[in-house]
Each structure stands twice: as structure tokens, then as C-alpha cells.
Amino acid sequence: MTSVVWFRDDLRLTDHAALSAAAQDPDGCVALYVLDEESEGVRPLGGAARWWLHESLVRLADALASYGVPLVLRRGNAETIVPAVAKEAGANGVFWNRRYGAERHIDARIKTALRESGTPVRSFPGSVLFEPWTISTQAGGPYRVYSAFWRACLAMPAPAAPLPQPESIHASRVPVHSDHLDSWALQPSSPNWATGIAQRWTPGEDEGVRRLVRFLDEAATRYVDQRDRPSADVGSELSPYLRWGEISPRTVWQRALASGMDVGKFLSELGWREFARHTAYHHAALHLHGLNQQFDQFPWNQDASEDIAAWRSGETGFPLVDAGMRELWQTGFMHNRVRMVTASFITKNLLVDWRIGEAWFWDTLVDADAASNPFNWQWVAGCGADAAPYFRIFNPVTQQERFDPEGDYTNRWAPDSASRSPLVDLRSSRARALSAYEEIKARA
């Protein structure tokens, strides 16, 4: 007999409640990761995310190997694989940390099937500070305004302290077949477009903790004043590590507060991430449907293929937009301020459906996840929770003047952009967007 711990977007050993529970089994445990891109409600990973996943699994396997525990890899439908592995291992328990998007319905069915077969199952709080059903309005529904949501969170008892890494983990005595990671072909080869991403990032739990420590030691004091400047090295850059669960939000929360510094603004960004996850819990498939159904009738530009191509390649003639899009392609990342500007430009100045831009970010961002990515795009487009008023159209010229006045960022990533002819006229394209918005309001 043994236990199975099912890793998902929690590729770490510290503050991993499911692993801590499985590690108590004297008969050992099976560490399982399932790459499920088949089940209904699961969104297949983008290219940059697949690169990160490969690297993260390598590091998780190394960390488990230090205990003598192999990482078992399986690919396919989780509803078939998890019960099959439990049976193969003769498991007397299966443990996992909860998911809160559409995948939770898969987890519920797996839990039912295992229990019906006589296998106990336990799930634990996942990658959130507060579980979604614990935060609600006085009417009992989900929040649609961030400020009210975050006040409700802060009024709750503090998040549980992060669990330590298990002192010991015993391997199952029953051998369980594993796929070879290379057989999943997660990394690009011909051509290898991920060279810049590999130079920019080191996935894994150790690096996530190191970045948090560096941020608190070096950049946190400058964060509030300089966080909107894309050339300033003041961001924590923890988003991909949080996305893959290489560090937990509880760990970030606790260490930030323990630093003794003014971290309220930094933690509010963690709160915005929380808001996205809670919204995804209550509204499935955020990448397909806007929360504001008025926008289902929005007159998007249906003849914008050339404009979309120019936006993707960073050839719009607006340096801040072009710099952001080229940074994204080369590194799998983009500064948050620039994300808002580039998203506003394609949805409002080019009048392109926000789902097209969201899909590009999904494919190219190393930190793209099923909650935050569409949630943030809906916010910019004007159709999401606590959305920016539609008339708030980010002007890429004034944004550059304000946040990159010396051109440090734009000259680094798109030095040729200023010499290009602008793709659109900002004044007339803004007027076009506002007119389109008035059109859908008139239909309501």
C-alpha cells in the first residue's frame, strides 16, 4: 500500500499540503504529474508555457530525487490516468491541492470515482490566499469591484502560515511506469525560438524563492514610486513562479509582511491575482466570454489581419507598443504597464476583438494562466470585472512620455520603431472606438 500525491500547478515541495500529507505514509508515496490537454474545460498550454513546464518538471524531479522519490509522468485524460495510477500503486490514499477553474469539475468526478472504488481522497487549499467560497458580498454573490473585494479579504483571518518542506519523503515500494519527459516534446527545436526565454528565466522553486528574497532585500523600497517604469528593475517578477506554483501566495504574503517594510501596494497586486482566480471560479471560460454581455454585440474590425500581424511583431510605429511586443516575443514576458498599453492599442485603436490579443499572450507569456490572462484582457477591453471605463484608452505616446521619458525601455527593445509610419492615427482611432461603444450601448 502507498499514497499518491498528484502535482498540478503546484510544482514545489514547500507549503504543499498534499505532499505533506502523503509524506506521512510509512509505506511511501507516488509523486504524479499528469499533462492533461484532452479533458473538457482544460485549455491546452501555449508555447512559452510548455517550455516553462518542461524546465519546472526537471527541477521538481531533481528535488524529489534527493529524497529517493521518482516523479511519475503521464500524459492524457486525468479522469482515466489518476485512478489507473492509484490502482497500479495499490494506493490507500490520493492527495492533491485544489484547483478553482473549470478543472475543479474534473477533480470532483475523479474524487467520486476513487471513493466509489474504495480509495480515500483528500484535497487541500490550493494556490490562493482565501478560497473562493469564503469571500462573498452581503448578498452572497461574487464581487465585481476589486476595492470592495480586497477589503473583504483583508477583513478575513490571516492566510494560514506556509507549511515547511517535509523532512522526509519515502518512495513507494511498488514501481509505477512513467513517461520520459522528452517524449512530450514540450520544448521547441526546429526552430528553437525559446533561446531568449531560456536566457531570461530559470524556472523552479529555488529560483522563485531567490527572486522573492532579492525583491524584498533590494527593490521593495522603490517599488511604489517606480513600478510603472518599464526600465526600472523594481518588479518582483514572481508571476511565472506563482503561475506554476513554484512558490505559493501564502509564502509571498508571509515573507513580505515579515520584512517589516511597507508592502501594502505589493500585496494589493497579489490581491488582484486573487481577484482573477475568484472571478474564474464563478465564471468559467473567461477566455471565451466577456462578463459584460453587451460586448457580445461589439462591432470589432473583421478586416484587421495586417494590423494584427504588425501588432504581434512590434511594427506599429508606436515605440512603447513595439518595445513591449518584441520584449514579449524574445523573453516570454512584458512589464505590466506595457501590457495594458499594448492590450488597449489592439482592442481600441485597432478595434480588434480582445480574444485575439488574449490568445497571443496565452501563447507567448511564460506566466499566462487561465484566470489572470483573460481577466486582465477583459479589464482593458472594458467587458470584465471592475473594468476600466471604456473611454480610458491608453495613449501609447503619452504613456511613453510619462513612464519612459528617456527612452531607456523603447530604445532597448525597439530602437527603429520611431522611424516607422504609425499604423493608425490615435485621435481618429480613439473616436472610432468610442463610437463603436456608443453603438452597443444604444442596443442595450
DRENDO-1510 file (C-alpha; in Angstrom, 1 decimal, always signed):
<recs>
REC; n; res; u; v; w
REC; 1; MET; +0.0; +0.0; +0.0 .
REC; 2; THR; +1.1; +3.6; -0.7 .
REC; 3; SER; -0.2; +7.1; -1.2 .
REC; 4; VAL; -0.4; +9.1; -4.4 .
REC; 5; VAL; +0.3; +12.9; -4.4 .
REC; 6; TRP; -1.0; +14.5; -7.6 .
REC; 7; PHE; +1.0; +17.6; -8.6 .
REC; 8; ARG; -0.7; +20.1; -10.8 .
REC; 9; ASP; +0.1; +23.9; -10.9 .
REC; 10; ASP; +2.0; +23.5; -7.6 .
REC; 11; LEU; +5.4; +22.3; -8.7 .
REC; 12; ARG; +7.2; +22.8; -5.3 .
REC; 13; LEU; +7.9; +21.0; -2.1 .
REC; 14; THR; +7.4; +23.8; +0.4 .
REC; 15; ASP; +3.9; +24.8; +1.5 .
REC; 16; HIS; +2.5; +21.8; -0.3 .
REC; 17; ALA; -0.3; +20.4; +1.9 .
REC; 18; ALA; -1.0; +17.4; -0.3 .
REC; 19; LEU; +2.7; +16.4; -0.4 .
REC; 20; SER; +3.0; +16.9; +3.4 .
REC; 21; ALA; +0.0; +14.6; +4.0 .
REC; 22; ALA; +1.3; +11.9; +1.6 .
REC; 23; ALA; +4.8; +12.1; +3.1 .
REC; 24; GLN; +3.4; +10.8; +6.4 .
REC; 25; ASP; +2.6; +7.5; +4.8 .
REC; 26; PRO; +5.2; +5.0; +6.2 .
REC; 27; ASP; +4.6; +2.9; +3.1 .
REC; 28; GLY; +5.8; +5.7; +0.9 .
REC; 29; CYS; +4.2; +7.7; -1.9 .
REC; 30; VAL; +4.0; +8.1; -5.6 .
REC; 31; ALA; +4.6; +11.6; -6.9 .
REC; 32; LEU; +2.5; +12.0; -10.0 .
REC; 33; TYR; +2.2; +14.7; -12.7 .
REC; 34; VAL; -0.4; +14.4; -15.4 .
REC; 35; LEU; -0.3; +16.5; -18.6 .
REC; 36; ASP; -3.9; +16.7; -19.5 .
REC; 37; GLU; -4.7; +18.6; -22.6 .
REC; 38; GLU; -7.7; +16.4; -23.5 .
REC; 39; SER; -10.3; +16.9; -20.8 .
REC; 40; GLU; -13.2; +19.3; -21.4 .
REC; 41; GLY; -12.6; +22.6; -19.8 .
REC; 42; VAL; -8.8; +22.3; -19.9 .
REC; 43; ARG; -7.1; +24.9; -22.1 .
REC; 44; PRO; -4.1; +23.5; -23.9 .
REC; 45; LEU; -0.9; +25.3; -22.9 .
REC; 46; GLY; +0.7; +27.9; -25.1 .
REC; 47; GLY; +4.2; +27.5; -26.5 .
REC; 48; ALA; +6.1; +29.6; -23.8 .
REC; 49; ALA; +4.2; +27.8; -21.0 .
REC; 50; ARG; +5.1; +24.4; -22.4 .
REC; 51; TRP; +8.8; +25.5; -22.4 .
REC; 52; TRP; +8.5; +26.5; -18.7 .
REC; 53; LEU; +6.6; +23.4; -17.7 .
REC; 54; HIS; +9.4; +21.2; -19.1 .
REC; 55; GLU; +12.1; +23.1; -17.2 .
REC; 56; SER; +10.0; +23.1; -14.0 .
REC; 57; LEU; +9.3; +19.4; -14.1 .
REC; 58; VAL; +13.1; +18.8; -14.5 .
REC; 59; ARG; +13.7; +20.7; -11.3 .
REC; 60; LEU; +10.8; +19.2; -9.4 .
REC; 61; ALA; +12.1; +15.7; -10.4 .
REC; 62; ASP; +15.6; +16.6; -9.1 .
REC; 63; ALA; +14.2; +17.9; -5.8 .
REC; 64; LEU; +12.1; +14.7; -5.3 .
REC; 65; ALA; +15.1; +12.6; -6.3 .
REC; 66; SER; +17.0; +14.0; -3.3 .
REC; 67; TYR; +14.5; +12.0; -1.2 .
REC; 68; GLY; +14.8; +9.0; -3.4 .
REC; 69; VAL; +11.3; +9.6; -4.8 .
REC; 70; PRO; +10.8; +9.4; -8.6 .
REC; 71; LEU; +8.4; +11.8; -10.4 .
REC; 72; VAL; +5.9; +9.8; -12.4 .
REC; 73; LEU; +4.8; +11.5; -15.6 .
REC; 74; ARG; +1.7; +10.5; -17.5 .
REC; 75; ARG; +0.0; +12.3; -20.4 .
REC; 76; GLY; -3.7; +12.1; -21.2 .
REC; 77; ASN; -7.1; +12.3; -19.6 .
REC; 78; ALA; -6.7; +12.8; -15.9 .
REC; 79; GLU; -10.0; +11.1; -15.2 .
REC; 80; THR; -8.6; +7.9; -16.6 .
REC; 81; ILE; -4.9; +8.2; -15.5 .
REC; 82; VAL; -5.3; +9.2; -11.8 .
REC; 83; PRO; -7.5; +6.2; -10.9 .
REC; 84; ALA; -5.3; +3.9; -13.0 .
REC; 85; VAL; -2.1; +5.0; -11.2 .
REC; 86; ALA; -3.8; +4.7; -7.8 .
REC; 87; LYS; -4.8; +1.1; -8.8 .
REC; 88; GLU; -1.4; +0.3; -10.2 .
REC; 89; ALA; +0.3; +1.5; -7.0 .
REC; 90; GLY; -2.2; -0.1; -4.7 .
REC; 91; ALA; -2.9; +3.3; -3.2 .
REC; 92; ASN; -4.5; +3.7; +0.2 .
REC; 93; GLY; -5.0; +7.4; -0.4 .
REC; 94; VAL; -4.8; +10.1; -3.1 .
REC; 95; PHE; -3.9; +13.7; -2.2 .
REC; 96; TRP; -4.0; +16.9; -4.2 .
REC; 97; ASN; -4.2; +20.7; -3.8 .
REC; 98; ARG; -7.4; +22.2; -5.1 .
REC; 99; ARG; -7.9; +23.9; -8.4 .
REC; 100; TYR; -10.6; +26.6; -8.8 .
REC; 101; GLY; -11.2; +27.0; -12.5 .
REC; 102; ALA; -13.2; +24.7; -14.8 .
REC; 103; GLU; -10.8; +21.9; -13.8 .
REC; 104; ARG; -12.4; +21.6; -10.4 .
REC; 105; HIS; -15.3; +19.7; -12.1 .
REC; 106; ILE; -12.8; +17.1; -13.4 .
REC; 107; ASP; -11.3; +16.8; -9.9 .
REC; 108; ALA; -14.8; +16.3; -8.4 .
REC; 109; ARG; -15.5; +13.4; -10.8 .
REC; 110; ILE; -12.1; +11.8; -10.1 .
REC; 111; LYS; -12.7; +12.2; -6.3 .
REC; 112; THR; -16.1; +10.4; -6.7 .
REC; 113; ALA; -14.7; +7.6; -8.8 .
REC; 114; LEU; -11.8; +6.9; -6.4 .
REC; 115; ARG; -14.1; +6.9; -3.4 .
REC; 116; GLU; -16.5; +4.6; -5.1 .
REC; 117; SER; -13.6; +2.2; -5.7 .
REC; 118; GLY; -12.7; +2.3; -2.1 .
REC; 119; THR; -9.7; +4.7; -2.3 .
REC; 120; PRO; -9.8; +7.6; +0.2 .
REC; 121; VAL; -9.1; +11.1; -1.3 .
REC; 122; ARG; -8.2; +14.3; +0.4 .
REC; 123; SER; -7.9; +17.7; -1.2 .
REC; 124; PHE; -6.3; +20.9; +0.3 .
REC; 125; PRO; -6.4; +24.6; -0.2 .
REC; 126; GLY; -4.6; +25.5; -3.5 .
REC; 127; SER; -2.9; +28.5; -5.0 .
REC; 128; VAL; -5.0; +31.2; -3.4 .
REC; 129; LEU; -4.9; +33.2; -0.1 .
REC; 130; PHE; -8.6; +32.7; +0.5 .
REC; 131; GLU; -10.7; +30.0; -1.0 .
REC; 132; PRO; -13.3; +31.5; -3.4 .
REC; 133; TRP; -16.4; +30.4; -1.4 .
REC; 134; THR; -15.2; +32.2; +1.7 .
REC; 135; ILE; -15.3; +35.7; +0.1 .
REC; 136; SER; -18.7; +37.0; -1.0 .
REC; 137; THR; -20.9; +40.1; -1.0 .
REC; 138; GLN; -23.6; +40.7; +1.6 .
REC; 139; ALA; -26.0; +39.3; -1.0 .
REC; 140; GLY; -24.0; +36.1; -1.1 .
REC; 141; GLY; -22.6; +36.6; -4.6 .
REC; 142; PRO; -19.1; +37.2; -6.0 .
REC; 143; TYR; -17.6; +40.7; -6.0 .
REC; 144; ARG; -17.3; +42.6; -9.3 .
REC; 145; VAL; -15.3; +45.5; -7.9 .
REC; 146; TYR; -11.7; +45.0; -6.8 .
REC; 147; SER; -11.5; +47.5; -4.0 .
REC; 148; ALA; -14.5; +46.0; -2.2 .
REC; 149; PHE; -13.2; +42.5; -2.8 .
REC; 150; TRP; -9.8; +43.3; -1.4 .
REC; 151; ARG; -11.3; +45.0; +1.7 .
REC; 152; ALA; -13.3; +41.8; +2.3 .
REC; 153; CYS; -10.2; +39.7; +2.0 .
REC; 154; LEU; -8.2; +41.9; +4.4 .
REC; 155; ALA; -11.1; +41.7; +6.9 .
REC; 156; MET; -10.7; +37.9; +7.0 .
REC; 157; PRO; -8.4; +36.0; +9.4 .
REC; 158; ALA; -4.8; +36.0; +8.0 .
REC; 159; PRO; -3.9; +33.3; +5.5 .
REC; 160; ALA; -2.5; +30.1; +7.1 .
REC; 161; ALA; +1.2; +30.1; +7.6 .
REC; 162; PRO; +3.0; +28.2; +4.8 .
REC; 163; LEU; +4.0; +24.6; +5.6 .
REC; 164; PRO; +7.6; +23.6; +5.8 .
REC; 165; GLN; +9.2; +21.3; +3.3 .
REC; 166; PRO; +8.8; +17.7; +4.5 .
REC; 167; GLU; +11.8; +16.4; +6.4 .
REC; 168; SER; +11.5; +13.0; +4.8 .
REC; 169; ILE; +9.5; +11.5; +1.9 .
REC; 170; HIS; +9.6; +7.8; +1.3 .
REC; 171; ALA; +9.3; +6.3; -2.1 .
REC; 172; SER; +6.6; +3.7; -2.9 .
REC; 173; ARG; +7.9; +0.1; -2.9 .
REC; 174; VAL; +5.6; -0.5; -5.9 .
REC; 175; PRO; +7.2; +0.6; -9.2 .
REC; 176; VAL; +4.9; +2.8; -11.3 .
REC; 177; HIS; +5.6; +3.4; -15.0 .
REC; 178; SER; +6.5; +6.9; -16.1 .
REC; 179; ASP; +6.7; +8.6; -19.4 .
REC; 180; HIS; +10.0; +10.2; -20.4 .
REC; 181; LEU; +9.7; +13.9; -20.3 .
REC; 182; ASP; +11.5; +14.4; -23.6 .
REC; 183; SER; +8.8; +12.3; -25.3 .
REC; 184; TRP; +6.3; +15.1; -24.5 .
REC; 185; ALA; +8.2; +17.4; -26.9 .
REC; 186; LEU; +7.3; +20.5; -24.8 .
REC; 187; GLN; +10.3; +22.5; -26.0 .
REC; 188; PRO; +10.8; +23.9; -29.5 .
REC; 189; SER; +13.5; +22.5; -31.7 .
REC; 190; SER; +13.2; +23.5; -35.3 .
REC; 191; PRO; +13.5; +26.4; -34.9 .
REC; 192; ASN; +14.3; +26.9; -31.3 .
REC; 193; TRP; +12.5; +30.2; -30.7 .
REC; 194; ALA; +13.0; +29.9; -26.9 .
REC; 195; THR; +16.6; +30.9; -26.7 .
REC; 196; GLY; +15.8; +34.3; -25.4 .
REC; 197; ILE; +13.4; +32.9; -22.9 .
REC; 198; ALA; +16.0; +30.4; -21.6 .
REC; 199; GLN; +18.5; +33.3; -21.2 .
REC; 200; ARG; +15.9; +35.4; -19.3 .
REC; 201; TRP; +14.5; +32.8; -16.9 .
REC; 202; THR; +15.4; +30.0; -14.6 .
REC; 203; PRO; +12.3; +28.1; -13.6 .
REC; 204; GLY; +12.0; +26.1; -10.4 .
REC; 205; GLU; +11.2; +26.5; -6.7 .
REC; 206; ASP; +14.7; +27.6; -5.6 .
REC; 207; GLU; +14.7; +30.4; -8.1 .
REC; 208; GLY; +11.3; +31.6; -7.1 .
REC; 209; VAL; +12.3; +31.9; -3.5 .
REC; 210; ARG; +15.6; +33.6; -4.5 .
REC; 211; ARG; +13.7; +36.2; -6.5 .
REC; 212; LEU; +11.3; +37.0; -3.6 .
REC; 213; VAL; +14.3; +37.4; -1.3 .
REC; 214; ARG; +16.0; +39.7; -3.8 .
REC; 215; PHE; +12.9; +41.8; -4.3 .
REC; 216; LEU; +12.4; +42.3; -0.5 .
REC; 217; ASP; +16.1; +43.0; +0.0 .
REC; 218; GLU; +16.8; +45.3; -2.9 .
REC; 219; ALA; +13.7; +46.6; -4.8 .
REC; 220; ALA; +10.8; +46.7; -2.4 .
REC; 221; THR; +11.6; +50.2; -1.1 .
REC; 222; ARG; +11.5; +51.6; -4.6 .
REC; 223; TYR; +8.5; +49.6; -5.8 .
REC; 224; VAL; +5.7; +52.1; -5.1 .
REC; 225; ASP; +7.5; +55.0; -6.8 .
REC; 226; GLN; +9.0; +53.2; -9.8 .
REC; 227; ARG; +6.8; +50.2; -10.5 .
REC; 228; ASP; +5.2; +51.8; -13.6 .
REC; 229; ARG; +8.6; +52.5; -15.3 .
REC; 230; PRO; +9.4; +49.5; -17.5 .
REC; 231; SER; +13.1; +50.2; -17.4 .
REC; 232; ALA; +13.3; +50.3; -13.6 .
REC; 233; ASP; +14.4; +46.9; -12.1 .
REC; 234; VAL; +11.9; +47.0; -9.2 .
REC; 235; GLY; +9.4; +44.3; -10.1 .
REC; 236; SER; +9.4; +41.1; -8.2 .
REC; 237; GLU; +9.0; +39.1; -11.4 .
REC; 238; LEU; +7.3; +36.4; -9.4 .
REC; 239; SER; +4.3; +36.0; -11.7 .
REC; 240; PRO; +5.6; +32.9; -13.6 .
REC; 241; TYR; +6.7; +31.2; -10.3 .
REC; 242; LEU; +3.2; +31.9; -8.8 .
REC; 243; ARG; +1.5; +30.7; -12.0 .
REC; 244; TRP; +3.3; +27.3; -11.9 .
REC; 245; GLY; +3.1; +27.1; -8.1 .
REC; 246; GLU; +6.9; +27.1; -7.6 .
REC; 247; ILE; +6.2; +29.5; -4.8 .
REC; 248; SER; +2.8; +29.8; -3.0 .
REC; 249; PRO; +1.0; +33.1; -2.5 .
REC; 250; ARG; +1.0; +32.3; +1.3 .
REC; 251; THR; +4.8; +32.2; +1.2 .
REC; 252; VAL; +4.9; +35.6; -0.6 .
REC; 253; TRP; +2.4; +37.0; +1.8 .
REC; 254; GLN; +4.1; +35.9; +5.0 .
REC; 255; ARG; +7.7; +36.8; +3.9 .
REC; 256; ALA; +6.6; +40.2; +2.6 .
REC; 257; LEU; +4.8; +41.1; +5.9 .
REC; 258; ALA; +7.7; +39.7; +7.9 .
REC; 259; SER; +10.1; +42.1; +6.1 .
REC; 260; GLY; +8.8; +45.0; +8.1 .
REC; 261; MET; +8.6; +47.2; +5.0 .
REC; 262; ASP; +5.7; +49.0; +3.6 .
REC; 263; VAL; +4.4; +46.2; +1.3 .
REC; 264; GLY; +0.8; +47.2; +1.1 .
REC; 265; LYS; +0.9; +48.1; -2.6 .
REC; 266; PHE; +2.9; +45.0; -3.5 .
REC; 267; LEU; +0.4; +42.8; -1.6 .
REC; 268; SER; -2.5; +44.5; -3.4 .
REC; 269; GLU; -1.1; +43.2; -6.7 .
REC; 270; LEU; -1.2; +39.7; -5.1 .
REC; 271; GLY; -4.8; +40.6; -4.3 .
REC; 272; TRP; -5.5; +41.4; -7.9 .
REC; 273; ARG; -4.2; +38.0; -8.8 .
REC; 274; GLU; -6.6; +36.6; -6.2 .
REC; 275; PHE; -9.5; +38.6; -7.6 .
REC; 276; ALA; -8.9; +37.0; -11.0 .
REC; 277; ARG; -9.0; +33.5; -9.6 .
REC; 278; HIS; -12.1; +34.1; -7.6 .
REC; 279; THR; -13.8; +35.5; -10.7 .
REC; 280; ALA; -12.7; +32.5; -12.7 .
REC; 281; TYR; -14.2; +30.3; -10.1 .
REC; 282; HIS; -17.6; +31.9; -10.5 .
REC; 283; HIS; -17.4; +32.4; -14.3 .
REC; 284; ALA; -15.9; +29.6; -16.4 .
REC; 285; ALA; -14.2; +30.1; -19.7 .
REC; 286; LEU; -13.2; +33.7; -19.2 .
REC; 287; HIS; -11.1; +33.5; -22.4 .
REC; 288; LEU; -14.3; +32.9; -24.4 .
REC; 289; HIS; -16.9; +35.1; -22.9 .
REC; 290; GLY; -16.9; +38.6; -21.6 .
REC; 291; LEU; -18.6; +39.2; -18.2 .
REC; 292; ASN; -20.4; +42.2; -19.7 .
REC; 293; GLN; -22.6; +40.6; -22.3 .
REC; 294; GLN; -23.1; +43.9; -24.1 .
REC; 295; PHE; -19.8; +43.3; -25.7 .
REC; 296; ASP; -21.1; +40.2; -27.5 .
REC; 297; GLN; -22.5; +42.7; -30.0 .
REC; 298; PHE; -19.4; +44.9; -30.3 .
REC; 299; PRO; -18.6; +45.8; -33.9 .
REC; 300; TRP; -15.0; +44.5; -33.9 .
REC; 301; ASN; -12.9; +45.1; -37.0 .
REC; 302; GLN; -13.2; +42.0; -39.1 .
REC; 303; ASP; -10.6; +43.0; -41.7 .
REC; 304; ALA; -7.6; +43.6; -39.5 .
REC; 305; SER; -5.2; +40.7; -40.3 .
REC; 306; GLU; -2.4; +43.0; -41.4 .
REC; 307; ASP; -2.9; +45.2; -38.3 .
REC; 308; ILE; -2.8; +42.1; -36.1 .
REC; 309; ALA; +0.4; +40.9; -37.7 .
REC; 310; ALA; +2.0; +44.3; -37.2 .
REC; 311; TRP; +1.0; +44.4; -33.5 .
REC; 312; ARG; +2.3; +40.9; -32.9 .
REC; 313; SER; +5.7; +41.6; -34.5 .
REC; 314; GLY; +6.1; +45.0; -32.9 .
REC; 315; GLU; +5.9; +47.0; -36.1 .
REC; 316; THR; +3.1; +49.5; -35.3 .
REC; 317; GLY; +5.3; +52.7; -35.4 .
REC; 318; PHE; +4.5; +53.4; -31.7 .
REC; 319; PRO; +7.7; +52.7; -29.8 .
REC; 320; LEU; +6.1; +51.7; -26.4 .
REC; 321; VAL; +3.8; +49.2; -28.1 .
REC; 322; ASP; +6.5; +47.8; -30.3 .
REC; 323; ALA; +9.0; +47.5; -27.5 .
REC; 324; GLY; +6.6; +45.6; -25.4 .
REC; 325; MET; +5.6; +43.2; -28.2 .
REC; 326; ARG; +9.3; +42.5; -29.0 .
REC; 327; GLU; +10.2; +42.0; -25.4 .
REC; 328; LEU; +7.3; +39.5; -25.1 .
REC; 329; TRP; +8.4; +37.5; -28.1 .
REC; 330; GLN; +12.1; +37.4; -27.1 .
REC; 331; THR; +11.7; +36.8; -23.3 .
REC; 332; GLY; +8.1; +35.5; -22.7 .
REC; 333; PHE; +7.4; +38.4; -20.5 .
REC; 334; MET; +6.3; +42.0; -20.6 .
REC; 335; HIS; +6.2; +44.8; -18.0 .
REC; 336; ASN; +2.7; +45.2; -16.5 .
REC; 337; ARG; +2.3; +48.9; -17.5 .
REC; 338; VAL; +3.2; +48.0; -21.1 .
REC; 339; ARG; +0.8; +45.0; -21.1 .
REC; 340; MET; -2.0; +47.5; -20.5 .
REC; 341; VAL; -0.8; +49.8; -23.2 .
REC; 342; THR; -0.4; +47.1; -25.9 .
REC; 343; ALA; -3.7; +45.5; -25.0 .
REC; 344; SER; -5.5; +48.8; -25.2 .
REC; 345; PHE; -3.9; +49.6; -28.5 .
REC; 346; ILE; -5.1; +46.4; -30.3 .
REC; 347; THR; -8.6; +46.4; -28.7 .
REC; 348; LYS; -9.4; +50.1; -29.0 .
REC; 349; ASN; -7.1; +51.8; -31.6 .
REC; 350; LEU; -7.2; +48.8; -33.9 .
REC; 351; LEU; -10.6; +47.7; -32.8 .
REC; 352; VAL; -9.6; +44.0; -32.7 .
REC; 353; ASP; -11.5; +41.5; -30.6 .
REC; 354; TRP; -9.8; +41.2; -27.2 .
REC; 355; ARG; -9.9; +37.4; -27.5 .
REC; 356; ILE; -7.4; +37.6; -30.4 .
REC; 357; GLY; -4.9; +39.5; -28.3 .
REC; 358; GLU; -5.5; +37.3; -25.3 .
REC; 359; ALA; -4.8; +34.2; -27.3 .
REC; 360; TRP; -1.4; +35.7; -28.4 .
REC; 361; PHE; -0.5; +36.5; -24.9 .
REC; 362; TRP; -1.6; +33.0; -23.9 .
REC; 363; ASP; +0.8; +31.5; -26.4 .
REC; 364; THR; +3.8; +33.8; -25.7 .
REC; 365; LEU; +3.8; +34.6; -22.0 .
REC; 366; VAL; +5.6; +32.3; -19.5 .
REC; 367; ASP; +3.2; +33.5; -16.8 .
REC; 368; ALA; -0.1; +33.1; -18.7 .
REC; 369; ASP; -2.7; +31.3; -16.7 .
REC; 370; ALA; -6.4; +30.5; -17.3 .
REC; 371; ALA; -7.6; +33.2; -14.8 .
REC; 372; SER; -5.3; +36.2; -14.9 .
REC; 373; ASN; -4.7; +36.3; -18.6 .
REC; 374; PRO; -8.3; +36.6; -19.9 .
REC; 375; PHE; -9.3; +38.5; -16.7 .
REC; 376; ASN; -6.8; +41.3; -17.4 .
REC; 377; TRP; -7.7; +41.4; -21.1 .
REC; 378; GLN; -11.3; +41.8; -20.2 .
REC; 379; TRP; -10.4; +44.6; -17.8 .
REC; 380; VAL; -8.6; +46.5; -20.6 .
REC; 381; ALA; -11.3; +45.8; -23.2 .
REC; 382; GLY; -14.0; +47.1; -20.8 .
REC; 383; CYS; -16.1; +43.9; -20.6 .
REC; 384; GLY; -14.7; +42.3; -17.4 .
REC; 385; ALA; -14.9; +42.7; -13.6 .
REC; 386; ASP; -14.2; +46.2; -12.3 .
REC; 387; ALA; -13.4; +47.0; -15.9 .
REC; 388; ALA; -11.7; +50.3; -16.8 .
REC; 389; PRO; -14.3; +52.7; -18.2 .
REC; 390; TYR; -14.4; +52.3; -21.9 .
REC; 391; PHE; -13.3; +55.8; -22.6 .
REC; 392; ARG; -10.0; +55.1; -20.7 .
REC; 393; ILE; -7.9; +54.4; -23.8 .
REC; 394; PHE; -4.2; +54.2; -23.1 .
REC; 395; ASN; -2.4; +56.7; -25.4 .
REC; 396; PRO; +0.9; +55.0; -26.2 .
REC; 397; VAL; +2.7; +58.3; -26.9 .
REC; 398; THR; +1.7; +60.0; -23.6 .
REC; 399; GLN; +2.3; +56.7; -21.7 .
REC; 400; GLN; +5.8; +56.6; -23.1 .
REC; 401; GLU; +6.4; +60.3; -22.2 .
REC; 402; ARG; +5.3; +59.6; -18.7 .
REC; 403; PHE; +6.8; +56.3; -17.9 .
REC; 404; ASP; +9.8; +56.0; -20.3 .
REC; 405; PRO; +10.8; +59.7; -20.8 .
REC; 406; GLU; +14.4; +59.0; -21.5 .
REC; 407; GLY; +13.6; +56.1; -23.9 .
REC; 408; ASP; +15.6; +53.5; -21.9 .
REC; 409; TYR; +13.0; +50.8; -22.5 .
REC; 410; THR; +11.9; +51.7; -26.0 .
REC; 411; ASN; +15.5; +52.1; -27.3 .
REC; 412; ARG; +16.4; +48.8; -25.8 .
REC; 413; TRP; +13.7; +46.7; -27.4 .
REC; 414; ALA; +12.5; +48.7; -30.5 .
REC; 415; PRO; +15.1; +51.4; -31.5 .
REC; 416; ASP; +13.8; +51.5; -35.0 .
REC; 417; SER; +10.1; +52.0; -34.1 .
REC; 418; ALA; +10.1; +55.8; -34.1 .
REC; 419; SER; +11.2; +55.9; -37.7 .
REC; 420; ARG; +8.2; +53.8; -38.8 .
REC; 421; SER; +5.0; +55.3; -40.1 .
REC; 422; PRO; +2.3; +54.9; -37.4 .
REC; 423; LEU; -0.1; +52.2; -38.1 .
REC; 424; VAL; -3.1; +54.4; -37.2 .
REC; 425; ASP; -4.0; +57.9; -36.2 .
REC; 426; LEU; -4.5; +57.9; -32.5 .
REC; 427; ARG; -7.1; +60.6; -32.4 .
REC; 428; SER; -9.4; +59.2; -35.1 .
REC; 429; SER; -9.0; +55.6; -34.0 .
REC; 430; ARG; -10.0; +56.6; -30.5 .
REC; 431; ALA; -13.0; +58.4; -31.8 .
REC; 432; ARG; -13.9; +55.2; -33.8 .
REC; 433; ALA; -13.7; +53.1; -30.6 .
REC; 434; LEU; -15.9; +55.4; -28.7 .
REC; 435; SER; -18.4; +55.5; -31.5 .
REC; 436; ALA; -18.5; +51.7; -31.5 .
REC; 437; TYR; -19.1; +51.7; -27.8 .
REC; 438; GLU; -22.0; +54.1; -28.1 .
REC; 439; GLU; -23.4; +51.7; -30.7 .
REC; 440; ILE; -23.6; +48.8; -28.4 .
REC; 441; LYS; -24.9; +51.0; -25.6 .
REC; 442; ALA; -27.8; +52.1; -27.9 .
REC; 443; ARG; -28.7; +48.4; -28.5 .
REC; 444; ALA; -28.9; +47.6; -24.8 .
</recs>
